Amino acid sequence: MGKIYSDLAAISFIQKENNEARRKYLKAASIFNKARKPEFVFKEYLNIGQTYVIEKKYNIARLYYRKVYALSTDSFTLGTAVAEIGTSFYKNNQFDSSLYYYKQSFTYPIREGNLAIRYYILAGVFYNINQYDSASFYSLKSMKYPASHHARKECCRIVVNAAYNKGDIKLMNKYMSKYQEYTDSVRAIESQTKATVIEQQHNSKV
């Protein structure tokens, strides 16, 4: 049941319904807590933090991340918490702080499913401090691992902009077309019927 609520929350998050996503993440966390599954609880706290990052409430997001870091004993979770702190600084254009935490995050073991996002954010940091070779390197490295269409779109954007600044027109044109493909995919996903609408329709028939 906790996994169901977590998945429903993820759908709401993708569809930019952050309040609804938080409500379901908290419900999932409550269920996992009753089941005595602390690492699953911490995962939901990390997810809640992401909803606040989207809303640019970075200090609130970091409260959740630091709570996870203080309480968790799982090295994978600790690394993720550190990386999320780095991401919150990245989104707030505090690139030195972001790079500091991201370097720390790579000292922890990382699951393959998280590598794409780690490398994508690292690429963004390097791009914003005008280190275009590193930005391209980590963007291309990110795309070797499974990731969402949004993450791949952003990686392509970084490669295109870095290639433009370096005068590499061939590379820029190659990834410009890929960027458009992922942009279309993201737009199609975002135009789908909201999860809350489907849920309301289901409840009205019960």
Salt bridges, closest charged atoms under 4 A:
ASP7 OD1 - LYS3 NZ 2.98
GLU20 OE2 - ARG23 NH2 2.61
GLU20 OE2 - LYS24 NZ 3.35
GLU55 OE2 - ARG22 NH2 3.19
GLU55 OE1 - LYS57 NZ 3.48
ASP133 OD1 - LYS166 NZ 2.73
GLU154 OE2 - LYS153 NZ 3.67
GLU154 OE1 - ARG157 NE 2.82
ASP184 OD1 - ARG187 NH1 3.11
GLU190 OE2 - LYS16 NZ 3.55
GLU199 OE1 - LYS24 NZ 2.88
